[in-house]
């Protein structure tokens, strides 16, 4: 088993989730994390330059896809083609936000990954663990889809998640 150094504090839950993730199927509706039907918490998360981004700019105003990810996350990498395809279809109607969990990450390492892999989301850097705590993020590859009213309609982890039904739901009139 690969070991990753984990800082104490807010991101510890993500590290513990990584250990549990190994026992999960490739795509799984989760038993932890924010509940489907819950109101999406409006929190502030820094961008890669350390500037605060208020999720209230998006939540409750338009549909949003939130993905908690890391450069070393194999399941996140497996999801990337699906996220790119979803963005190609729904990106004009849905905000895509990728929240880096900062475990064994630096802004420079994240920027290098972004240049190479070009994920289709606005990248945030949750160095304070604000969104991780608010959304009870169980592990990397956790994705939440939020409707325009600010309600979570989908929450899961894994490398083979099917976002299409949730995105159809949040973009239908």
C-alpha positions in Angstrom: 0.0 0.0 0.0 1.4 3.4 -0.9 1.7 5.8 2.0 1.2 9.5 1.7 2.3 12.0 4.3 -0.8 13.6 5.9 -0.8 16.8 7.8 -2.8 16.9 11.0 -5.9 19.0 11.2 -8.6 19.6 8.6 -7.4 17.3 5.9 -6.9 14.3 8.1 -10.4 13.1 7.2 -9.4 13.0 3.6 -6.4 10.9 4.4 -8.5 8.5 6.4 -10.9 8.3 3.5 -8.1 7.4 1.1 -7.4 4.3 3.2 -11.1 3.3 3.1 -11.3 4.1 -0.6 -9.1 1.1 -1.4 -11.9 -1.2 -0.3 -14.6 0.5 -2.4 -15.7 -0.4 -5.9 -14.6 1.9 -8.7 -17.8 4.0 -8.6 -19.9 4.0 -5.5 -22.7 5.9 -4.0 -21.2 6.8 -0.7 -22.4 6.4 2.9 -20.4 9.4 4.1 -20.0 12.9 2.8 -22.7 15.4 2.4 -26.2 13.8 1.9 -28.1 14.0 -1.3 -31.0 16.4 -0.6 -28.9 18.6 1.8 -28.4 22.3 1.1 -24.9 22.8 -0.3 -22.8 24.8 2.2 -21.6 28.2 1.0 -18.0 28.5 2.1 -15.0 30.4 1.0 -12.0 28.5 -0.5 -8.7 30.0 -1.7 -7.6 29.8 -5.3 -4.1 28.9 -6.2 -2.9 32.4 -5.7 -4.3 32.5 -2.1 -7.2 34.7 -3.1 -10.6 33.8 -1.5 -13.4 32.5 -3.7 -16.9 32.6 -2.2 -18.8 29.6 -3.4 -21.9 31.7 -2.9 -21.0 33.2 -6.3 -22.1 29.9 -7.8 -24.3 28.0 -5.3 -28.0 28.8 -5.4 -27.5 30.7 -8.7 -26.7 27.9 -11.2 -26.0 24.2 -11.2 -22.5 23.3 -9.9 -20.2 20.3 -10.1 -17.7 20.2 -7.2 -14.9 17.7 -7.4 -12.4 17.2 -4.5 -9.2 15.9 -6.1 -5.4 15.7 -5.9 -2.6 15.3 -8.5 -1.7 11.9 -7.1 -5.3 10.5 -7.0 -5.6 7.6 -9.5 -9.4 7.6 -9.3 -9.5 11.4 -10.0 -7.3 10.8 -13.1 -9.7 8.0 -14.2 -12.6 10.4 -13.8 -10.9 13.1 -15.8 -12.2 12.0 -19.3 -15.8 11.7 -17.9 -15.5 15.2 -16.3 -14.1 16.6 -19.6 -17.0 15.0 -21.5 -19.5 16.3 -19.0 -18.0 19.8 -19.3 -18.1 19.6 -23.1 -21.9 18.9 -22.9 -22.9 21.0 -19.9 -20.2 23.5 -19.4 -22.2 26.4 -20.7 -24.9 25.7 -18.1 -23.0 24.3 -15.2 -20.1 25.7 -13.2 -17.3 23.1 -12.7 -15.1 23.6 -9.7 -12.2 21.4 -8.8 -11.2 21.7 -5.2 -7.6 20.4 -4.6 -7.4 18.9 -1.1 -3.8 19.9 -0.6 -2.6 16.6 0.9 1.0 16.3 -0.3 0.3 19.1 -2.7 1.8 22.6 -3.4 0.4 25.3 -5.6 3.4 24.7 -8.0 2.7 21.0 -8.2 -1.0 21.7 -8.9 -0.2 24.3 -11.6 2.1 21.8 -13.3 -0.7 19.1 -13.3 -3.2 21.7 -14.7 -0.8 22.5 -17.5 -0.3 18.8 -18.4 -3.8 17.5 -17.9 -6.0 20.6 -18.5 -9.0 19.6 -16.3 -12.1 21.6 -17.3 -12.8 23.2 -14.0 -11.9 26.3 -12.1 -9.3 25.1 -9.6 -9.5 26.0 -5.9 -6.9 25.1 -3.3 -8.5 24.2 0.1 -5.4 24.7 2.2 -7.6 25.4 5.3 -9.9 22.4 4.8 -13.0 24.6 4.8 -14.9 22.8 2.1 -13.6 19.4 3.2 -15.2 19.9 6.6 -18.4 21.6 5.3 -19.1 18.8 2.7 -17.8 16.0 5.0 -15.5 14.9 2.1 -14.7 11.2 2.7 -11.8 11.0 0.1 -10.5 12.4 -3.1 -12.5 11.6 -6.2 -15.6 12.8 -4.2 -18.0 14.7 -6.5 -21.1 16.6 -5.6 -23.6 17.9 -8.1 -25.7 20.8 -6.8 -28.9 22.1 -8.5 -29.6 25.8 -9.2 -31.5 26.1 -5.9 -28.4 25.0 -4.0 -29.5 21.4 -3.2 -27.1 18.4 -3.5 -28.6 16.0 -6.1 -25.6 13.7 -6.4 -22.7 12.7 -4.2 -20.3 9.8 -4.9 -16.6 8.7 -5.1 -14.7 6.6 -7.5 -13.1 6.6 -10.9 -16.2 5.4 -12.9 -18.9 7.8 -11.7 -21.8 8.5 -14.1 -22.5 12.2 -13.8 -24.9 12.3 -16.8 -28.2 11.6 -15.0 -27.5 14.2 -12.4 -26.4 16.8 -14.9 -29.5 16.2 -17.1 -31.6 16.7 -13.9 -30.0 20.0 -12.9 -30.1 21.4 -16.5 -33.6 20.5 -17.4 -36.1 23.3 -17.2 
